[in-house]
């Protein structure tokens, strides 16, 4: 988000310089704005990729937990059924 904020701020400064008729520094402001905006986009893409990887990891952990709990329940049910049939 900071990349987008910086890009907007520098663009506004560049626009104010153009509006005031000051030619010096305008190209620098717009180049800096483009770089900041590009960094913001790349950071957003990297964050989305990290979120997708973390989601896959979390789903795998939940699947493993489900398998573990299912196995424990089956063992306990087996013990209960074994106790009832033995009597």
Number of C-alpha atoms within 10 A of each C-alpha: 12 12 20 17 14 18 24 16 14 21 19 15 17 24 16 13 16 15 10 9 10 12 11 11 13 19 12 12 20 18 16 17 24 19 15 20 20 15 17 19 15 13 15 14 12 12 12 12 12 12 12 12 12 12 12 12 12 12 12 12 12 12 12 12 12 12 12 11 12 12 12 12 12 11 12 12 12 12 11 12 11 11 10 9 7 7 5
